[in-house]
């Protein structure tokens, strides 16, 4: 377990807001030397607190949509479970594999073009481990919300990034697509590195990156953290409501609460969900109590699942 001081907390806060922010810019905001910023970021990375940097991509703009798949296994040997998880991690389109404790054992986050992509995915899964699955739940993600990280340090910024599952006619050119692939799961890669990898000029790489941002294909840049190393634990809370008018109010509640980092509006058995980061069970209970104080009469069902391992994270698995 590693303890973060205030400088570390501020760096993580601002990198979560914009993972491409330069050390010089951070140095001005924090009023400390640029060398200290670079040293701290390198140390956070070396200690595996920062797992990576990613772009927030408006996937529906390029004709791709997210699906969440929850799976409950039958009783498995550790070896068989590991085989299944390794298989899930190899499937194109699966960007996240989460191991959970609670109603389900695994959550898969899948990015595909059409409904038949999900059907093809399920055929692959059942072909490999259908006899090992006791229960499953498939839900289309209507809206995905990313909130700024407020768990460690907070300024008066309650930013929200919304990715909506709406079909659009945007056409992405081949070179922009190549630049997007380079930066999607490596958001701090330099323009010079992108240019070198693609065999183009830095000016051309910069042009296409700016175009992706201007056209809102890229909505922002953020970080992925190893919470367990800093005494924080992620939970996935799913809600089934009896009044859909309450969903925007729930999302707003998540946005301003310090523990929520993501939320989804879904089509399926559950109507919305949030991922939260807490330090202990007391914080988890306090979060749930606050929700119930405000919305208990509108919530039919609430399931709480501990995310105890992120087996795979690749937010643009194409």
C-alpha positions in Angstrom: 0.0 0.0 0.0 1.3 3.4 -1.0 0.3 6.7 0.6 -0.2 9.7 -1.7 0.7 13.1 -0.5 -1.1 16.3 -1.6 1.2 16.8 -4.6 0.5 13.3 -5.9 -3.2 13.8 -5.3 -3.2 17.0 -7.3 -1.3 15.5 -10.1 -3.7 12.6 -10.4 -6.6 15.0 -10.3 -5.4 17.1 -13.1 -4.2 14.2 -15.2 -7.6 12.7 -14.9 -9.1 15.9 -16.3 -6.6 15.9 -19.1 -4.0 13.2 -19.4 -2.1 15.1 -22.1 -1.5 18.1 -19.9 2.2 18.9 -20.0 4.5 18.9 -17.1 5.1 22.7 -17.7 1.4 23.4 -17.5 1.0 21.3 -14.3 4.0 23.0 -12.8 2.3 26.4 -13.2 -0.9 25.2 -11.7 0.7 23.5 -8.7 3.5 26.2 -8.4 6.2 23.6 -8.2 9.2 22.9 -10.5 8.6 21.0 -13.8 11.3 18.5 -12.8 9.3 17.7 -9.7 6.2 17.0 -11.8 8.1 14.7 -14.1 9.7 12.9 -11.2 6.3 12.4 -9.5 4.5 11.2 -12.7 7.4 8.8 -13.4 7.3 7.5 -9.8 3.5 7.0 -9.9 3.9 5.1 -13.1 6.9 3.0 -11.9 5.0 2.1 -8.7 2.1 1.0 -11.0 -0.4 3.4 -9.4 -0.9 4.9 -12.9 -1.7 1.9 -15.1 -2.2 3.9 -18.3 -3.6 6.8 -20.2 -6.6 6.6 -22.5 -8.7 8.8 -24.9 -12.4 9.2 -24.3 -13.8 8.4 -27.7 -17.2 9.2 -29.0 -17.6 5.7 -30.3 -21.1 6.1 -31.7 -19.8 8.9 -34.0 -17.8 6.2 -35.7 -20.6 3.6 -35.7 -19.6 1.6 -32.6 -21.6 0.9 -29.5 -20.9 -0.5 -26.0 -22.6 -3.6 -24.4 -22.2 -4.8 -20.9 -22.3 -8.5 -20.3 -22.5 -10.0 -16.8 -21.7 -13.6 -16.2 -22.2 -16.0 -13.2 -20.2 -19.2 -13.4 -21.0 -22.6 -12.1 -18.4 -23.9 -9.6 -15.1 -23.9 -11.4 -11.5 -24.9 -10.6 -9.1 -22.0 -10.4 -7.4 -23.4 -13.5 -10.5 -23.5 -15.6 -11.6 -20.0 -14.5 -8.2 -18.7 -15.5 -8.5 -20.4 -18.9 -11.9 -18.7 -19.5 -10.6 -15.3 -18.4 -7.6 -15.6 -20.7 -9.9 -16.5 -23.5 -12.2 -13.5 -22.9 -9.1 -11.2 -22.9 -8.2 -12.4 -26.4 -11.6 -11.7 -28.1 -11.5 -8.7 -30.4 -13.9 -6.0 -29.1 -13.8 -6.9 -25.4 -12.1 -3.9 -23.9 -12.6 -4.6 -20.2 -12.8 -7.8 -18.1 -13.7 -7.2 -14.5 -13.7 -9.9 -11.8 -16.4 -9.3 -9.3 -17.8 -10.6 -6.0 -21.6 -10.4 -5.7 -24.5 -11.4 -8.0 -22.1 -11.9 -10.9 -18.5 -13.1 -11.3 -17.4 -11.2 -14.4 -18.3 -8.1 -16.3 -17.3 -7.7 -19.9 -17.4 -4.4 -21.7 -17.8 -5.0 -25.4 -17.4 -2.6 -28.3 -19.1 -3.6 -31.6 -20.7 -2.2 -34.7 -24.1 -3.9 -34.8 -26.4 -6.2 -32.7 -25.1 -9.2 -34.7 -21.6 -8.4 -33.3 -23.0 -9.1 -29.8 -24.7 -12.3 -31.1 -21.4 -13.4 -32.7 -19.6 -12.7 -29.4 -22.0 -14.8 -27.4 -21.6 -17.7 -29.9 -17.9 -17.6 -29.3 -18.3 -17.5 -25.5 -20.8 -20.3 -25.4 -18.7 -22.4 -27.8 -15.7 -22.1 -25.4 -17.4 -22.2 -22.0 -21.2 -22.5 -22.3 -21.4 -25.4 -19.9 -19.5 -23.3 -17.3 -22.1 -20.5 -17.3 -24.9 -20.5 -14.8 -26.4 -17.1 -15.6 -25.8 -14.2 -17.9 -27.2 -10.6 -18.4 -26.7 -8.6 -21.6 -27.4 -4.9 -21.5 -27.0 -2.2 -24.2 -25.2 1.0 -23.0 -27.4 3.9 -24.0 -25.3 6.6 -22.3 -21.8 6.4 -20.7 -20.8 9.1 -18.3 -17.3 9.8 -17.1 -16.9 12.0 -14.0 -13.7 13.7 -12.9 -11.7 12.1 -10.1 -12.6 13.6 -6.8 -11.7 10.8 -4.4 -8.4 12.2 -3.3 -8.4 15.9 -4.0 -11.2 18.1 -5.3 -11.4 21.6 -6.8 -14.6 23.3 -7.9 -14.8 21.2 -11.0 -17.6 18.7 -11.5 -17.0 18.0 -15.2 -18.8 15.2 -17.0 -18.0 13.5 -20.3 -21.1 12.0 -22.0 -20.8 9.3 -24.7 -24.3 8.8 -26.2 -25.3 5.7 -28.3 -26.7 7.7 -31.2 -26.2 6.7 -34.8 -24.5 9.4 -36.8 -23.2 9.8 -40.3 -19.7 11.0 -39.5 -17.1 9.6 -41.9 -13.6 9.1 -40.5 -10.7 9.1 -43.0 -8.0 6.5 -43.0 -5.2 8.6 -41.6 -7.4 10.0 -38.8 -8.4 6.4 -37.9 -4.7 5.4 -37.7 -4.0 8.4 -35.4 -6.9 7.4 -33.3 -5.7 3.9 -32.9 -2.3 5.2 -31.8 -3.6 7.5 -29.1 -6.7 5.6 -27.9 -4.9 3.5 -25.3 -1.8 5.6 -24.9 -3.1 9.2 -24.4 0.3 10.7 -23.5 2.0 9.6 -26.6 3.7 12.5 -28.3 2.8 13.8 -31.8 6.4 13.0 -32.8 6.0 9.4 -31.7 2.7 9.1 -33.6 4.3 10.5 -36.7 7.2 8.1 -36.4 5.0 5.1 -36.0 2.8 6.0 -38.9 5.6 7.2 -41.2 4.2 10.7 -41.6 5.2 14.2 -40.8 4.6 15.6 -37.3 2.6 18.4 -38.9 0.3 15.9 -40.5 -0.1 13.9 -37.3 -0.9 17.1 -35.4 -3.5 18.1 -38.0 -5.4 14.8 -37.7 -5.2 14.8 -33.9 -6.6 18.3 -33.8 -9.3 17.3 -36.3 -10.4 14.3 -34.2 -10.7 16.7 -31.2 -12.5 19.4 -33.2 -14.9 16.9 -34.7 -15.6 15.5 -31.2 -14.4 12.0 -32.0 -12.0 12.4 -29.1 -13.9 14.0 -26.1 -10.9 14.1 -23.7 -8.0 12.2 -22.2 -7.8 10.5 -18.8 -5.9 8.0 -16.6 -6.4 4.5 -15.3 -5.3 3.8 -11.7 -4.5 0.8 -9.6 -6.8 1.7 -6.6 -5.8 -1.2 -4.4 -2.3 0.0 -4.1 -3.5 3.3 -2.6 -6.1 1.8 -0.2 -9.2 2.4 -2.4 -11.6 -0.2 -3.6 -13.9 -0.1 -6.6 -17.6 -1.2 -6.5 -20.1 -1.6 -9.2 -23.7 -0.6 -8.2 -26.6 -1.4 -10.6 -30.1 0.0 -10.2 -33.5 -1.1 -11.4 -36.0 1.8 -11.0 -39.8 2.1 -11.2 -39.7 5.6 -12.7 -37.3 6.4 -15.5 -37.7 10.1 -14.8 -35.4 9.5 -11.8 -32.4 8.4 -13.9 -31.2 11.9 -14.8 -31.4 12.8 -11.1 -29.4 9.7 -10.2 -26.8 10.6 -12.8 -26.5 14.2 -11.3 -26.2 12.7 -7.8 -23.3 10.5 -9.1 -21.7 13.5 -10.8 -21.4 15.6 -7.7 -20.6 12.8 -5.3 -16.9 12.4 -4.6 -16.9 8.6 -4.9 -18.5 8.1 -8.4 -16.1 7.9 -11.3 -18.4 6.4 -14.0 -22.1 5.8 -14.7 -24.1 4.2 -17.4 -27.7 4.4 -18.6 -28.6 1.0 -19.9 -31.3 -1.0 -21.7 -31.9 -4.3 -20.1 -32.8 -5.7 -16.7 -31.0 -2.8 -15.0 -31.6 0.8 -15.9 -28.4 2.5 -14.7 -25.2 1.9 -12.8 -22.3 3.6 -11.3 -18.7 2.7 -10.4 -17.5 4.2 -7.1 -14.1 4.3 -5.3 -14.2 4.0 -1.5 -11.7 3.5 1.2 -13.7 1.1 3.4 -17.1 -0.4 4.1 -18.3 2.6 6.1 -17.8 4.8 3.0 -19.7 2.3 0.9 -22.6 2.2 3.4 -22.7 6.0 3.6 -22.9 6.3 -0.1 -25.8 3.7 -0.3 -27.6 5.4 2.6 -27.4 8.8 0.9 -28.9 7.3 -2.3 -31.7 5.6 -0.3 -32.5 8.8 1.6 -33.2 10.5 -1.7 -34.5 7.8 -4.0 -35.6 4.7 -2.0 -39.2 4.9 -3.3 -38.1 4.9 -6.9 -35.6 2.0 -6.7 -36.9 -1.5 -7.2 -33.5 -3.3 -6.9 -30.0 -2.4 -6.1 -27.1 -4.8 -6.5 -23.6 -4.1 -5.1 -20.6 -5.9 -6.5 -17.0 -5.6 -5.5 -14.6 -5.2 -8.4 -11.6 -7.2 -7.0 -9.5 -7.4 -10.2 -9.3 -5.7 -13.5 -8.2 -8.6 -15.7 -8.1 -6.5 -18.9 -8.5 -2.8 -19.8 -8.3 -1.6 -23.3 -11.0 1.1 -23.8 -10.8 1.1 -27.6 -10.2 -2.6 -28.4 -10.2 -2.4 -32.1 
